[in-house]
Amino acid sequence: MAKTIAIANQKGGVGKTTTSINLAAGLAYLNKKVLLVDFDPQGNATQGVGHRVGLRDLTVYDAILNDTDINECIKTLAKPPLDLLPANINLAGADLELAKIEEDRERLLKDALSKIEDRYDYIIVDCPPSLGLLNTNALTAADSVLIPVQSEYYALEGITQLLQTIRLVQKLFNPNLKIEGVLLTMYDARTNLSAEVGQEIRKHFKEKAYKTYIPRNIKLSEAPSAGLSIYDYALTSDGAKAYVALTREVIANNTEENNGV
């Protein structure tokens, strides 16, 4: 059965989609069976792996709100070698539509993924930069949450609301939800600020703070516009090396968890 990881932070511009794409691709290139779920109405993860969807194409919206067979919505990619549950602008109104549903509206994504989760080792969900019902669906469906945090002042304050949402979801819908890890992004080793933020994150989250950090790297910024993961765009870049290290850390942590360490 798949390990479902939601990549979440209600702040935009923290490297959430970049992390979703490159963690999913990294796992796939290490021979894991991976489904990348684009759950952001902007559809950036879909575009970032080179897939184009029109308004009439079947997407995650259809899987959760139109009773469409999720298998009809999933696309199989060659590069990176993973499956994609895409998103388009149709998802933008989903929060309002979900609000009108009276029963189990928080479980729609979980119910859809439950039909295909046995096919995968990992399901990576790229969440929207908000704390609405889409995010609640993602957290209800997930086993754990990976939180990207930009290396800047007020980084901890920025995730306070997210942690409150996680606790609420744990209480109401998903008591087994865990924090997978906290990832420092846009890290600049030349500055004291990045080092100080790193110390604060490690002090606050202890072993949940990843040893790996993601540096500021122009290749990471360029890759999505080419519709490529960082491994396919610039394999020898510092950004690619960092995401390889993160991917291996995620796998190692999951192996330890499965072994009861």
N, C-alpha and C positions, 0 to 999 in steps of 0.2 A: 504493500500500500504506500502511496506517495506521502512524502513529507511536504506539507503545504506551508510556504513562507510568504507572508505579506510584507512588502516593502513599503513602509508608511512613514510619513511626516506631513503634517498639515501645512507646513511652510513650503512654498515653491522654491526652486532654484538651489536645492541642497544635494542634488545628484541622485535623486530617487530613481528616475527612469534610467539613467546611465547605469546605476547599480543593478536594477532589474534586468536590463538587457545583458550586461556583461557577466553577472552571476549566472543567469540562465544559460548563456552561451558557454561559459567556462565549464559548467557542470556537463553540458552536452558534449563538449570536446573531450571531456574526461570519461566519456562513454556512459554517462547517466542518461536515462530516459526522462526528458524534461518537457513540461508544458509551461509556456509563458502566457499568462493571462493579462491582457491589457485592460485594466478596469478604470482607466482615466479617459473622460470624454474627449480630451485633446488628441488621443490616439498616438502619442509620441513614441511609445514602445513599438507599436505596429509599424510606424514609419521607420523607426530606428533599426529594425531588422530587415528593411527593404521591401515590406509588403504594402501594397496600396489597396485600399478598400473604398468603394463607392457607397452612396447612400442606400442602394438596394442590396448590397452584399450582406450575407448573414454574419452577425457578430455576436459578441457576448451579450449585447442588449436583447437579441432574439432568444438566446439561450435562457435568460432569466425572466423575461417579460412577455415573450410571445409563444411560450411553450414549444419552441423549436428544438428538435433533437440536437443536443450539444455536438454530436458527432458531425452534423452537417455544417457546423460553424467553425470547426477546428481546421486550420491549414497546416500542412506539413512542409517545412522548409528544408532546403539542402544546405544553406549557409546562413546562419549557423544551423547545425543538424538537430533541430528541435521542432516541436509542434507549437502553434500559436493560436490562441483564442483572441482574435483581433477586436479592436474597438473603433468606432467612428463617432461623429457628432450626434448620432441618434441617442447616445448614452447621456447627453447633456441634460435631457429632461427626465432622466430616470429617477432622480431623487423625488421629484414631485409625483411621479407615477407610483413610486414605492409608498409614499406617504398616504396614498388613497387605499392601499391594501390593508385590510384589517387583521389578517392572521398570517403569522410566520413570514412577514415581509423581510425580516432580517436573515432568513435562512435560504433565500432563493439561490444565491451563488453556491452555498454549501450543497444544496440539493442537486444542483446541476452538475457540480464537480464529482459528487459521490458516484455518479453513473460511469465515470471514466477513470477514477483515481487509481484503480488497480493496474492501469497500463503504464504508470509513471513511477520514477524514483523521487522526483521533485516536481512540485507545482509552484511556480513563482508568480505572485500577483503584484502587479504595479498599481498602487492605489492612487486615487486623485488627491491633489493638495487641498483637502477639506476634511471636515469631520461630520459629514452627513450620513445618510442611509447607505450610500455606496460603500463608504469606509466601514460602516458597521457590518455590512454583508461580508466584506473582505475579512474582517477580523473574526467574524463568526465562523467563516469557512476555514480559517487558518489554524495550523498547529502552533505557529510562532510568528513573531513580528521582528523584522530586521529594521532598525531605525538609522537612516543616514543622517548625520549631523554635520553641518558645515562648520569649519574651524573659524569661528568668529565670536565676538562678544555676544552675550545673551543666548548662547547656544543651548544651555540648559533650560533657560526660561522658555525657549521656543518649543521644547518638547513636553512641557508640563501639562498642557491641555491633552496632548496625545496619550500621555500616561494615565490621565484621568479617564479618558475614553476607553483605554485598554482595561482598566479596572472595572468600569461599568459593564463592558462586554463580558468580562470574566464572571461578574456577578449574575448577569441576566441571561446570557446566551451561550457562553463557551468557557466553562470553568477550567478547562485544561489549557487555555491559551497561555503561552509563555513568551518572554522576550528572548528572541534568538540571539540578538547581539546589537550593539551600538557601534556604528561605523563612522569614523572621522573622514570627511571628504574635503576636497579642495585644500589639502594640508600643504603649507609652505614651510619647509624645514628651515628656511633662512630667517624666519621671524620668531620673536619671542611669543607673539600672540598664539600661534598655532601650538607651540609647546605648552603654553599655559592652559589653553582649552583642552588639550589632550590630557593634561594632569587632572583637570577638573572632571572630565568624563570618566577617567579611570578611577578617580576617588569616589565618584558617585555610583558608578555601575560595576565597579570591581571586575570580576572575571567575565562579566557580560560585555565589557569593552573589548573589541577585537584588537589583537596585536597589530594587525595590518591596518594601515591608513592609506587613503587614496590621495595622491598628490595632485596639485594643480598641474594640468598637462594639456597642452593645446590639441594633441591628437585625440584625447577623449572628447573634446568639444567638436572636433571636425567629423568624427566617425558617424554620428547619426545623420548628418546631412548627406553622407554617401550611402546611407541605408545599410551600414555594416557594423558588426560588433568590433570592439577594439582589437580583437585577435585577427580579424580579417582585414582590418584597415592598417594597423601598425603594430605588428606582433612584437617587435623589439622595443617598443616605447615603454617609458616608465609607467604609464597608465595601464598597459597590458600586463606588465610584470606585477603590478599591485593587485589587479583583479585576479590573476592566477593565484597569488598568495591568499587572497580572501577566499576564493573558491576552495582551495585546499584546506583552509581553516574551517570553513563551514562543513565540509565533508568529514574532517577529523572530529569536530565537535559532535556531529550526528552519529558517527561511529561509536564514540565514547558513550553517548546517550543510550544507544541501542544495546551496548554492552553493560549498561548499568554502572559506568564509572562515575 
